[in-house]
Amino acid sequence: MGFNGKHLSLEDRKIIEENINKGLRKFETAKELNKSQSTIGKEIKNNRKHRYSQTDDAPWKCKHYKDCKVCIGRCSDFEEVPCFRRDRFIGACNGCSEIKSCKKTKYFYYANIAQKNYEYSLKDSRQGVNLNTTELFELAHIICPLIKQGQSIYTILQNHKEITQCEKTIYTYIEMGLFKDWGITNIDLRREVARKIPKKNKLKKRSESADYTGRKYDDYVEFVKNNPTYATTEMDTVYNHQEGPYIQTFIFENTGLMIGRLKQHKTSEEMSNSLNYFQELLGDEMYQKLFGLLLTDRGSEFAKPQLFEVNTETGEIRSNIF
């Protein structure tokens, strides 16, 4: 019997989440949805969310720790301690009976979050750039330092097989200005003088990196008018150099108080981890009082508002962001 080749729907993803909670293996879910096991495995792995913990950088979370025993944090050889239930059989930690005592890194799958990620990626692919924010960040941190050292795109691709884009695609992305934040433009390319300039750019640039429907400033003013008890917290990012480090700032309305958290990466995932930290530290009630209403700008680090709005553990709305 052939597999159903259609994209996964929200209902399919709810079945996946329900089966994970029941402890069913990936092949059982694949059979129920008439999908291949690899499809279910990729869906869970690509969309499961890491649950923040203050011990995430602990050296004993590396599977090589017993051999080296000199780690003081994550190094280039860091590899997570594997979990057969999580990675090989089920795919995520939902419903695990040992969740409270387990010291391994925890990942959870939520259908609503997975569906929003899918819709965002689908929008990206139809607007000309087949990369999401995280993939762009990872690609930039591989190729940009090497381009600055004088290496050609061809040489970089030969030495880094993990890059899935072809040489022509990388040149096109550079011409579109996707790597300007990392200091790479056409003038840095060794082949630029010899390359034939295309008559027409077939790829359409995105006018906006995120969907701000319902999150614009006018919507914020209307929200405050209808919810006068909410206190606004302004969220922003400051830095001296594009390559970092960065400070994520929070200014609390009518208090004159500003706090900041040091960040090494300027991504939505990195910035939303601060809210995970505050929610775990403060508890739901106090978190709602301080971070229930967020006002920020349209920086690339806030391009995925759903990561800030949704509680990664329960899938419920925790903040309103504008």
TIZA-146369 format. One line per 5 residues: number of its first residue (from 0); their letters; for each residue x, y, z of C-alpha. Coordinates in pm, 1 decimal. Example, Ala and Ser with C-alpha at 12.3 -4.5 7.8 and 13.67 -1.06 7.14 Angstrom:
2
0	AS	1230.0/-450.0/780.0 ~ 1367.0/-106.0/714.0 .
END
This chain:
322
0	MGFNG	0.0/0.0/0.0 ~ 136.3/339.6/-98.9 ~ 185.1/617.1/152.5 ~ -22.9/935.5/159.6 ~ 204.0/1201.2/7.6 .
5	KHLSL	4.3/1505.8/122.5 ~ 146.7/1754.8/371.1 ~ 71.8/1695.3/736.8 ~ -231.4/1888.0/859.9 ~ -300.8/2031.5/1204.9 .
10	EDRKI	-522.1/1729.3/1278.2 ~ -235.1/1496.3/1179.7 ~ -2.7/1681.9/1413.5 ~ -254.9/1658.2/1698.2 ~ -260.5/1280.3/1647.1 .
15	IEENI	121.5/1275.9/1657.5 ~ 123.1/1472.4/1985.1 ~ -147.0/1247.7/2133.9 ~ 44.7/931.1/2038.4 ~ 367.7/1068.7/2187.0 .
20	NKGLR	181.2/1135.7/2511.7 ~ 57.6/772.9/2502.6 ~ 412.0/644.3/2450.1 ~ 344.0/502.4/2102.4 ~ 643.5/454.0/1875.3 .
25	KFETA	694.6/644.8/1552.2 ~ 613.1/347.8/1329.9 ~ 274.6/307.8/1504.7 ~ 189.1/672.6/1438.9 ~ 310.0/637.5/1077.9 .
30	KELNK	79.6/337.9/1028.1 ~ -220.5/526.2/1170.3 ~ -162.4/830.9/946.0 ~ -57.9/624.5/639.9 ~ 278.9/803.4/628.9 .
35	SQSTI	632.8/671.4/615.4 ~ 815.3/634.5/946.6 ~ 1085.5/875.3/823.9 ~ 819.4/1142.4/763.5 ~ 693.2/1114.5/1120.6 .
40	GKEIK	1048.8/1104.7/1257.6 ~ 1152.3/1419.5/1068.0 ~ 833.8/1601.0/1169.9 ~ 895.3/1536.5/1539.4 ~ 1269.6/1606.9/1529.9 .
45	NNRKH	1234.5/1930.5/1329.3 ~ 952.8/2074.5/1541.5 ~ 1013.4/1948.4/1893.6 ~ 1102.7/2225.1/2137.3 ~ 1391.4/2225.1/2378.2 .
50	RYSQT	1281.8/2279.5/2736.9 ~ 1513.9/2535.4/2894.3 ~ 1703.6/2432.7/3206.3 ~ 1968.7/2615.1/3410.2 ~ 2187.4/2302.3/3375.3 .
55	DDAPW	2183.5/2301.2/2993.9 ~ 2552.9/2393.5/2973.9 ~ 2660.7/2148.5/3243.8 ~ 2958.8/1940.1/3120.2 ~ 2808.3/1612.9/3244.9 .
60	KCKHY	2536.3/1647.3/2979.6 ~ 2799.0/1556.4/2717.9 ~ 2837.3/1187.2/2633.8 ~ 3218.2/1229.2/2628.8 ~ 3231.6/1364.5/2984.0 .
65	KDCKV	3338.8/1036.7/3145.7 ~ 3634.1/1011.6/2906.2 ~ 3773.8/1366.0/2924.2 ~ 3652.0/1487.0/3269.9 ~ 3808.4/1830.4/3215.3 .
70	CIGRC	3508.6/2011.0/3064.5 ~ 3388.5/2335.8/3218.0 ~ 3117.4/2395.6/2956.0 ~ 3020.4/2314.6/2599.7 ~ 3311.4/2268.6/2357.4 .
75	SDFEE	3329.4/2189.2/1986.6 ~ 3315.1/1813.9/2060.5 ~ 2998.6/1839.5/2271.2 ~ 2735.2/1573.7/2200.9 ~ 2418.2/1524.7/2400.7 .
80	VPCFR	2379.5/1209.7/2606.3 ~ 2148.7/995.6/2390.1 ~ 1806.7/877.8/2503.2 ~ 1672.2/575.0/2316.6 ~ 1312.4/641.8/2416.6 .
85	RDRFI	1327.8/1004.5/2309.5 ~ 1538.8/981.6/1993.3 ~ 1493.9/631.4/1856.8 ~ 1147.1/516.8/1958.2 ~ 907.0/797.3/2059.8 .
90	GACNG	1073.6/1117.2/1934.6 ~ 1003.7/1350.3/2229.4 ~ 973.4/1357.0/2608.7 ~ 595.4/1410.9/2630.3 ~ 436.0/1165.7/2873.0 .
95	CSEIK	763.0/1011.9/2991.4 ~ 721.3/859.5/3338.9 ~ 1080.6/953.4/3432.4 ~ 1057.8/1317.5/3326.3 ~ 1101.0/1461.3/3678.5 .
100	SCKKT	1410.9/1259.4/3766.3 ~ 1570.4/1254.7/3420.8 ~ 1882.8/1472.5/3385.7 ~ 1909.6/1450.9/3007.3 ~ 1816.1/1735.1/2772.5 .
105	KYFYY	1438.9/1743.2/2731.7 ~ 1242.9/1800.9/2411.1 ~ 865.7/1833.2/2376.0 ~ 642.8/1818.6/2070.1 ~ 329.5/2035.7/2049.2 .
110	ANIAQ	96.2/2023.9/1750.3 ~ 3.3/2395.3/1757.9 ~ 366.8/2508.4/1761.5 ~ 461.4/2259.6/1487.0 ~ 176.1/2385.8/1268.6 .
115	KNYEY	285.0/2749.6/1311.4 ~ 643.6/2656.6/1217.9 ~ 513.4/2476.0/909.5 ~ 301.1/2772.7/799.7 ~ 593.7/3011.8/852.8 .
120	SLKDS	831.2/2791.6/649.5 ~ 568.8/2753.8/375.8 ~ 535.5/3131.7/353.3 ~ 914.4/3170.0/334.8 ~ 946.7/2917.7/50.9 .
125	RQGVN	682.1/3095.4/-156.7 ~ 850.6/3432.3/-116.4 ~ 1179.9/3338.5/-278.1 ~ 1419.2/3236.5/2.5 ~ 1419.3/2869.5/92.6 .
130	LNTTE	1562.1/2931.4/441.0 ~ 1412.6/3002.0/778.4 ~ 1582.6/3233.2/1028.1 ~ 1766.4/2954.2/1210.2 ~ 1897.3/2796.5/888.6 .
135	LFELA	2015.7/3135.4/761.2 ~ 2200.0/3197.7/1089.2 ~ 2371.0/2855.0/1077.7 ~ 2470.7/2896.7/711.6 ~ 2609.2/3245.8/772.0 .
140	HIICP	2827.0/3133.7/1061.0 ~ 2985.5/2867.2/840.3 ~ 3054.0/3057.9/519.7 ~ 3099.4/3423.8/624.5 ~ 3424.3/3381.9/824.4 .
145	LIKQG	3569.5/3168.5/542.2 ~ 3475.4/3423.7/273.0 ~ 3649.4/3693.2/478.7 ~ 3958.7/3470.3/480.2 ~ 3954.4/3474.4/97.9 .
150	QSIYT	3809.5/3129.2/29.2 ~ 3582.2/3085.1/-271.8 ~ 3228.0/2953.4/-245.9 ~ 3334.7/2640.3/-437.3 ~ 3613.2/2564.5/-187.1 .
155	ILQNH	3381.7/2619.4/109.2 ~ 3121.3/2380.6/-32.4 ~ 3385.4/2115.1/-99.5 ~ 3506.8/2128.9/259.3 ~ 3163.6/2154.8/425.0 .
160	KEITQ	2936.2/1878.6/297.0 ~ 2671.5/1970.8/556.2 ~ 2577.2/2272.6/340.3 ~ 2287.2/2159.5/119.9 ~ 2267.7/2467.5/-106.3 .
165	CEKTI	2447.9/2469.2/-443.1 ~ 2714.9/2723.4/-541.9 ~ 2476.8/2929.0/-756.8 ~ 2223.2/2953.6/-471.6 ~ 2488.4/3081.1/-228.7 .
170	YTYIE	2595.1/3351.9/-476.8 ~ 2230.5/3448.9/-526.6 ~ 2172.6/3480.0/-150.7 ~ 2479.6/3704.9/-121.6 ~ 2357.7/3924.5/-408.3 .
175	MGLFK	2018.6/3953.0/-233.2 ~ 2199.8/4088.6/73.4 ~ 2104.8/3808.8/312.7 ~ 2450.8/3812.9/473.7 ~ 2494.5/4189.6/515.3 .
180	DWGIT	2451.5/4157.7/892.0 ~ 2765.0/3942.2/892.5 ~ 2963.4/4188.7/679.3 ~ 2946.9/3996.7/348.9 ~ 2853.0/4173.2/23.8 .
185	NIDLR	2930.7/4127.6/-346.7 ~ 3265.2/4303.0/-310.6 ~ 3391.7/4023.1/-85.4 ~ 3348.2/3754.5/-353.1 ~ 3653.9/3631.5/-542.0 .
190	REVAR	3443.5/3534.0/-842.9 ~ 3240.0/3853.1/-858.1 ~ 3442.8/4019.9/-1133.4 ~ 3428.9/3713.4/-1355.9 ~ 3064.3/3626.9/-1296.5 .
195	KIPKK	2804.3/3718.5/-1553.7 ~ 2542.1/3943.0/-1397.1 ~ 2196.3/3793.0/-1453.1 ~ 1954.6/4006.6/-1649.7 ~ 1671.9/3944.4/-1408.7 .
200	NKLKK	1664.6/3818.4/-1054.9 ~ 1420.3/3529.0/-1058.8 ~ 1388.9/3523.0/-681.5 ~ 1154.0/3766.2/-516.9 ~ 1281.5/3941.5/-205.9 .
205	RSESA	1065.6/3929.8/100.6 ~ 914.9/4263.1/199.7 ~ 876.0/4144.6/559.0 ~ 1049.8/3864.3/748.9 ~ 742.5/3782.8/955.5 .
210	DYTGR	365.4/3811.8/956.2 ~ 276.3/4112.9/1172.7 ~ -100.4/4087.7/1121.1 ~ -266.0/4170.2/1451.1 ~ 69.8/4271.9/1604.8 .
215	KYDDY	125.7/4623.3/1466.8 ~ 142.2/4934.9/1682.6 ~ -221.3/5025.8/1614.1 ~ -319.0/4679.7/1738.2 ~ -110.2/4740.8/2050.7 .
220	VEFVK	-290.2/5071.2/2120.4 ~ -626.7/4898.1/2080.6 ~ -517.4/4611.3/2308.4 ~ -408.3/4852.0/2584.3 ~ -736.5/5039.9/2551.5 .
225	NNPTY	-934.4/4718.0/2600.6 ~ -700.7/4575.0/2867.3 ~ -592.5/4866.5/3089.9 ~ -466.6/4635.8/3369.8 ~ -176.8/4506.6/3157.9 .
230	ATTEM	162.0/4670.9/3214.9 ~ 381.5/4711.0/2907.6 ~ 735.6/4572.4/2902.4 ~ 955.7/4700.5/2618.0 ~ 1192.3/4440.6/2472.9 .
235	DTVYN	1492.8/4529.1/2256.4 ~ 1846.2/4419.3/2161.9 ~ 2159.9/4634.8/2186.1 ~ 2512.0/4559.3/2063.1 ~ 2836.1/4720.7/1946.8 .
240	HQEGP	2918.4/4479.6/1664.2 ~ 2695.3/4285.2/1424.6 ~ 2873.1/3961.1/1514.5 ~ 2793.8/4004.9/1884.5 ~ 2777.5/3968.4/2172.7 .
245	YIQTF	2428.6/4110.7/2230.9 ~ 2228.3/4232.3/2529.8 ~ 1855.9/4163.8/2534.0 ~ 1691.3/4442.8/2736.8 ~ 1356.2/4466.2/2916.6 .
250	IFENT	1218.5/4804.1/3032.5 ~ 922.8/4785.4/3272.4 ~ 656.6/5053.4/3231.8 ~ 639.6/5332.7/3494.1 ~ 917.6/5181.6/3707.0 .
255	GLMIG	1239.2/5327.2/3564.3 ~ 1381.0/4972.8/3582.7 ~ 1565.4/4803.7/3297.1 ~ 1724.6/4457.0/3306.4 ~ 1937.3/4283.3/3044.6 .
260	RLKQH	2055.0/3933.7/2953.0 ~ 2377.8/3864.5/2766.0 ~ 2332.9/3669.0/2442.0 ~ 2584.2/3517.9/2201.6 ~ 2340.7/3478.8/1911.0 .
265	KTSEE	2082.4/3718.3/1766.1 ~ 1801.6/3474.7/1680.7 ~ 1437.4/3434.1/1782.0 ~ 1517.8/3101.7/1947.3 ~ 1795.0/3255.7/2158.3 .
270	MSNSL	1588.1/3559.2/2261.2 ~ 1273.5/3358.8/2344.4 ~ 1481.9/3141.9/2577.9 ~ 1492.1/3443.2/2812.9 ~ 1115.2/3421.9/2852.9 .
275	NYFQE	1142.6/3047.7/2919.5 ~ 1400.1/3129.1/3187.9 ~ 1186.6/3400.9/3350.7 ~ 874.1/3183.8/3345.2 ~ 1054.7/2894.7/3512.7 .
280	LLGDE	1213.4/3130.7/3767.3 ~ 906.3/3342.5/3852.5 ~ 613.4/3106.5/3805.8 ~ 310.1/3166.5/3582.4 ~ 134.1/3429.6/3796.8 .
285	MYQKL	430.5/3663.5/3845.2 ~ 544.0/3606.4/3486.0 ~ 204.9/3725.9/3356.9 ~ 231.6/4044.8/3562.0 ~ 577.6/4131.9/3426.5 .
290	FGLLL	582.3/3986.0/3073.6 ~ 215.4/3949.4/2980.6 ~ 238.5/4241.6/2734.7 ~ 555.4/4290.9/2526.8 ~ 632.4/4579.9/2290.7 .
295	TDRGS	930.7/4549.0/2056.2 ~ 1058.7/4643.3/1709.9 ~ 1078.4/4446.2/1384.5 ~ 1433.3/4320.4/1434.3 ~ 1520.9/3983.3/1282.2 .
300	EFAKP	1560.4/3839.5/1633.6 ~ 1186.2/3892.1/1690.9 ~ 1075.9/3757.9/1350.2 ~ 907.2/3452.1/1506.1 ~ 659.0/3603.5/1752.6 .
305	QLFEV	499.2/3264.6/1820.5 ~ 813.3/3157.4/2009.8 ~ 761.2/3447.9/2251.5 ~ 385.5/3409.8/2276.9 ~ 351.9/3034.9/2333.5 .
310	NTETG	454.9/2837.1/2641.4 ~ 683.5/2564.5/2502.9 ~ 575.8/2319.2/2773.1 ~ 195.9/2352.1/2753.9 ~ 139.4/2508.3/2411.0 .
315	EIRSN	-72.5/2782.8/2575.8 ~ -47.7/3157.3/2508.7 ~ 169.4/3319.6/2778.1 ~ 241.1/3669.0/2637.0 ~ 94.5/3921.3/2396.4 .
320	IF	363.7/4066.1/2170.3 ~ 335.2/4370.1/1944.6 .
END
